[in-house]
Structures are given as C-alpha cells and as structure tokens.
C-alpha cells in the first residue's frame, strides 16, 4: 500500500515538473520572436515526419530522421546566449540589475535623469539608445563595450550621445542606478512586421527586447521621437510624460506591488473594524 502511494506521488511529481518546464519554456518563447519561429519549424518537421510515415515516403523520412537526430544539438548552439541568460536568471536573487534593488527614491531619481536627458536629446534631435537591464543578464553585450561604471546622470547621458563623440554609436547599458557601459551593439530584430521606416536603433531596441526582459529606450535622430521597446513590443512616438509613467511602472519591483496591495487591504479591514 505504501509503495503504491509513493509511486503515485512520484508520478505526479514527475509530470508536474515536466509540465512546469514546458510552461516556462512556452512563456519565455512567447516574447522571443526567434524562438517562436524555431517552435513553428519544429512542429512543421514533426508533422512532415508523421506524413512521411503514413505515406511511406522513404527519402523524405530518412532526411527528417537525420534532421531530428542532430536538430537538438543545433538548437543548443543557436540559442546558447538565451540558455545562458535563463540559467543566470535562475541563480539571481535580485530583481533589478546586478548592482542592487532600487528603492523608491533611487528609482524615481534614475527615471528623472533619463527623462531629462531624453528631453534634451528630443529637442536637439540627437539619436540615442539606452537599455536598462532587469532579470536577464546583458553581460555578453557589456564585455565588448566601453566600460563606464558611473552614477547615472542626464549630463553624462547627453555627453555620451552628443554628435562626434566616439561613444555616440551603439547603446548605453544601465544596471541598477549605474551606467555600466557605452557603445554596446545589440542584435537587430528580424520581425518582418516592423515598419521599414524604422532605423537601426529601433530595430536594435526591439531586438534586445525580444531576447531579454530589458527596457530599451530610443530617441530618433531624424525626428526626435521617443520610443520604448518592452517584451517584443515597440511603444512608438511617446510623450515625455507617457515615457516617464511607463518606465516607473516597468521598473517597479513585484514585491513592492504586493506590499502596496496588502497595505490597502489592511486599511480597508481597519475601516470596517472601526465601523
């Protein structure tokens, strides 16, 4: 009897772990355009394999057997950066960047400095790309870039992107309340639905948002318009107020949200008790 119960619990645990892993993979791939295409390709290959077995297509079936045998190794090589980011995020306990979790005042000061820089860049039509790291590490883009490790300030951001500055090209990476590096090069998005009017900065911002949870801020050099890419979506032509609200909302730690909800519920309970 005891063995039966243990076997049943073991099977439930086994299936639960498998389904949880599949759920996390699907959740991550939903915001990753490249990974979504790979999933579609894998499904298409298995459907072709099933059809070849049913229709006795020997040549097609043999080719698909080789493809299925070596496919996982090819996927590991192709998605090595994404796999590394996922493993790093599992071992990370901090919610925002490698430096520290920001307090409310630090977060508001950080957004204030970014907005001030964006205001100047927008008025003077100076192109810029700023990427804020969150849970997923951007170390592979930091290593080849020009290291800065300075406190974030609007003056420093403006000077980095000022025309003819050697660091003008590429992007800035922000970790916590620090400017970690400048001149970073990010992968451009391959999404065919992107407007052809968008330049390299917008495509790079969207590209880094497709393979990570980073926040990418773009100021257009041609129009001065502000855009923010988050979770594979580009919020185009934002006002400074809209950009500020979006940044504050996205940078808010989850535990702080839970605390606020809990505080509100406690206040309602106290009011009911007093009545």
Secondary structure as GFF3:
##gff-version 3
##sequence-region A 1 275
A	DSSP	alpha_helix	2	30	.	.	.	ID=ss1
A	DSSP	alpha_helix	33	55	.	.	.	ID=ss2
A	DSSP	alpha_helix	58	78	.	.	.	ID=ss3
A	DSSP	alpha_helix	80	90	.	.	.	ID=ss4
A	DSSP	alpha_helix	104	123	.	.	.	ID=ss5
A	DSSP	beta_strand	128	132	.	.	.	ID=ss6
A	DSSP	alpha_helix	139	142	.	.	.	ID=ss7
A	DSSP	beta_strand	146	151	.	.	.	ID=ss8
A	DSSP	alpha_helix	154	161	.	.	.	ID=ss9
A	DSSP	beta_strand	171	175	.	.	.	ID=ss10
A	DSSP	beta_strand	178	184	.	.	.	ID=ss11
A	DSSP	alpha_helix	200	211	.	.	.	ID=ss12
A	DSSP	beta_strand	215	219	.	.	.	ID=ss13
A	DSSP	beta_strand	226	230	.	.	.	ID=ss14
A	DSSP	beta_strand	233	238	.	.	.	ID=ss15
A	DSSP	alpha_helix	240	250	.	.	.	ID=ss16
A	DSSP	alpha_helix	254	274	.	.	.	ID=ss17
###
